Structure formats: structure tokens, C-alpha cells
């Protein structure tokens, strides 16, 4: 097996600048600019320790080639990278679990689903389901109409069922809003996206070509941001999207995890739907 060697981790998609030394690191195959496979791993057993050191996350949805060819919705998969002062690394894989009938008959924003988040600590766990399930996310069926039956995600630890919090989409007129609520029911963050952005006003091409920005607000002040990145060539012809999350400086590990999951909620509610989705009239 390959031996750990010191390397300089880089972020080839966003800046290409060195991010600092990482030791130990096991080299992994490079899959091009979409980062579909990890370039290196830092072996950290405790995911909370790992995410506590991070100040940014990159979330990349795996393109669904079968969905692009057949037009039938498939289960989404996401890869989460964390950036720390020591470098950028692959940390989590998120797999959707949903019923085929629900995917075909219901809007992505309404259909019931579960997302399993696994904490990956070795190369052998990347393309398998060997990685331990870390977080379980449940999104029940909610056919929203104005202020009634608003969509939400319930977030819990997989090993003991402890609740981490809830992500909720409130009723708004135009702008995109999400609420991050902790385990005690307290509102921690509000996510706000201006509806007048080019990417949100100019149809599907605009959503793919433009960066779309969302503020992370706490007590009325902007403390972080979420950005939907302009699509790569591979993403442009599918529903796959990529996101960047800048964590608030004082956010706890649990709050950072909730912000990552908020980004998944934003994707399902706003970027998975087709333009002729009949449910759009109710949002």
C-alpha cells in the first residue's frame, strides 16, 4: 500500500493556490477538475474535531448521467470537502434514499426522502458503503401551499438518534429564505438569497452560468455566506451543482454541520426543480 508522504494540498477549482502542508497524506487518483474522487486524506477519527478546524466547505453533487440520458430522476449524491488551515480534504459523502415513485411523481421540493451522511477516513471507503454513517437527515413529504406545510429537514446523529437541529423553509414572497434551528428549538441562522440575482432571474441557463449568493445572518448581521458556483462543463448538462459555504467565525461544529445540510436543502428546494414544475406556483 502507498506510504504517507508530505504534500501541499491545493484547491484546483477555486483558486489553485497552496493551502498548506498536510501530514500524513496518502495520494489518490486525480479525477479532473470536478473532484469526483479525493486527492488526499487526513486521518481524523472524530468528525466533530475535524469540522471544528474548518472554516469553509465545498459541496459537489455527483452528476447523474443516467438521469441526463433517460430524464428519470435518480437519487442524489453529494461529496463534501472541508478546508482547514492545514489544507483541503475530502470528508463526507451524502447519499439520498428515496422511493422511485416519489421521485417520478412529486416535485423535488415536496417528495419524502432520507439523506445518509457518512464520514470517510480512508481511500477504501470512498467508493463503497464501508464508511460509518454519521448523520441521518429526514425530509418528510410536504406539499407546501403558502404558509402551510412548509418543507423541513430533521437532522440527527445516526448512532444514538440525538437531534442536532432542523432546517426549515419559511413562506416568502420572492426572496429565498431558510432557517437553521438548533436542537433546543432556537433560531441560530437565517439564510437569505436575493431573488433579483442574474442566476435566479434568467431561467435554467442563468442558474448554471452564474454564481448565486446567499447570506448567512445571525441577529440581523451577515456572519457567513453560501455560494452556488457556476457550473463546470460536466455539470451544465445535468442537474448537478456545486456550492461553497463560508462558516461564521464563531460557529460550533454542530452549527457548521447544519449549514452544510442547509445547502443541501437549498439545492432540493431551488435547483432540482424543472422550469415547468407545477408546484412552483405555491412558493
N, C-alpha and C positions, 0 to 999 in steps of 0.2 A: 504493500500500500504506500501511497505517497507520504513523505515525511513533512511535518510542519516546517515552513520556511518563512522568514520575514519578507513582507511585500509592502508596497504602498497601494492602498485601496483608492480607487477613483470612481467618480460618478460620470460615466461616459455620455449619458443622455442629457444632463442638465448643464454641467459646467466643464467637465473633463479635467478639473483641477484636482491635484492630490489632496486627499482627505486625512493623511497622517498614517503612521505605521500601525500595523496590526500583527500581533504575535500571540499565539500561533495561528497559522493560516494553512489550509490545505487547498491547493489550486484545483479549480474545477473547469470543465469545458465552457468556453465563452460562446453564447448563442446569439451574438449580434446585438444591435442597439436596443432591442426590446427587453433585454434582461429576462428571458424566459427561463434561464437556469442561473443558479447563484454563481458568482465569480469567486467568492471566498466565504469562509465561515469563521466566526469566533465562537468557541465552545463555551456557552454560558447556560448552565442548567436551569437557573431561576429566571423565568421570563420577566418578572417584575423588576429584578435587578437590571436586566438588560434594557428594558424600556425606560427605566428611571434615568439612565445615562444618555438617552436620545433627546435630540431637540428637533428632529424632522423625520417624517415618514414619507416614503414613496409607495404608492399602491398601484399596481398594474394588473388590469384584468386580462386574463388569458383569452386571446381571440378564439371564438367558436367557429371553426372552419365548417363543421357540419351544418351549423345554423346558417352560415353565409350561403352555402350551396343549396340547402333544402328549404330555407325560410322558416323551419320549425324551431321554436325557442328551445334552447338547451340549458342545462344547469350552469350557472356562472362559477368561475374560479378566479380567485384573486391571489396575488403574491405581494407580500408586504416587506419592504426594506426599511431598515432603521439607520439613521445617521447619528453617530456619536462623535465626540472629539477624537476617537481612535480610528474612525473610518466608517464606511458604509457597508452594511451586511444584510444578507437575507435572513429574515426572522420568522415569518408566519406564512402559512398557506391557508386560504379560506375556501371551502367548498360548499356550494349550495346543495341542499337536499329538498326537492320538491316533486310534486306529482305531475306526470306528463299532461294529464287532462287540465290541471290548473294552469300550467304554462301555456297551453294552446287556447284556452277559453277565457282566461282572465287577464286583465291588464297587469304588467309587471309591478305597478304600484299597489295593486289590490290583492294579488294572489298570496296564499299562505305559503310559507317556506321556512326552512331552518338553515342556518349557516354554521358550519363547524370550523372553528379556528384551531389549527394545530401549530405548536411551537416546534420548529425544525432546528435541530442542533447538530446534524451531520449530513454529509453528502448522500448517504444511503437512504435517508428519509425524504429526500426531495421529490422523487417520482413515485413514491409509494405512500401507503397509509400507515406506515410504522410509527410516524411521529405521534406523540401523545396529544390527545385532544385537550386543549387548554380552555377555550371559551365556547359556550353554546349560545347561539343567538336565535331567538324565536320571533317570527313575524307572522301573526295570525291574519286570517282573511278579513279585510276591512274595506267594504265598498263605500268609500267616503262620499258624502254629499254635504257641501258647505262645512258647517261646524260639527256635523255628526259623523261618528265612526271614523275618526281621524287615524291614519296609519301610525304604527309604532313598532319598535323592536325592543324586546325584553332581553337583557344581557346577563348571563350568569356564568360562574365558574363551573367547568364541566365535572370536576372531581367531587365537589360537595354540594353543588347547586346554589351556592351563595350568590345572591343578587349583587351585581355591580352597578346596575342602573338601567335607565330606559331612554331610548331615543324616540322623540315624538315629533311629528309634523303638524303644526297648528294650521288653522284656517287663515289664509291670507288672500288679499285681492290680486296682487300681481307679483310682488317680490317672493323669492324663495326663502323659506324660514324652516329651521329645525331647532329643537330644544334638547339639550343634554341634561338629564335629570339623574341625580345620584341615587344610591340605594335607600337613602332616607327620605326621598321624595323632594329634595331641594333642587331648584333650578341652578345649575352650575354655569352653563354657557348657552348662548343663543347664536345660531349660525344664520347669517344674513347674506343673501345674494341679490344684487340689484337687477331687476328684470330688464333694464334698458341697455345691458351689455350687448355688444355686437353678436357674441356667440349665442345669446338667448333670443335675439330678435330676428335672426336671418335664417331660420329653418335648420334642417339637418346639416347642411354644408357648413354653416356658421358654427354649430356645436362642435364639429370635427376640426375646423381650421383654426379656431380662436382659442386663446386662454380664457377661462371663465373663473372669476374670483368670488370668493365667499369670505366674509369677515367672521372671525370668532370673537364674540363680545361677552364681556362679563361686567355686570353692573353698569351697562351703557358704554363701556370703554372697549376699544378694539385691542385684544391681547394676543391674537394669532390670526392665522389665515388658512384657508383651504383653496387650492387652485386646481381646476381641471385643465390638464395640459393639452395643448394642441396635438392632434393625433399623428402618429407615425404612419408610414405607408401601409403597414400591415393592419393597423387599427382602423384606417379610414374606410376600408371596405367591409368592416364588421361592426358590431355594436360594442366592441371592446374600447375601454377608455383608461386613461392613467390620471392619477391625482397626486398632488403634493400637499402635505399637511405640515405647517409650521406650528409647533406646540407653544402654548403660553409658557413663559419662563417659570412660573410657579406651579404648573400643573403637576398633580400626583401621577404615579404610574397608572392607577385606575382611570383617572380622567383622560390620560393620553390614549388608553385603550378605547374609551368611549368615543373619543374624537376620531379615531380610526374607523370605528364602526359607524359613526355618523356619516363618514364619507361613503361607506357602502350604501347607507340609506339614501343619500343624495343621488347616487348612481341609479338605484332602483326607481326612485320617485321621479327623476327628471331626464335621465339619459338612456334608459332602456325602452322607453315607450316610443311607438311609431307616431308619425305626424297625424295619422288618421285614427288614433286611439279614441274610441267613443267616450272613455272615462275622462278625457281631458276637460270636458265641459264642466265637470264638477269641482275642479281645483282652482 
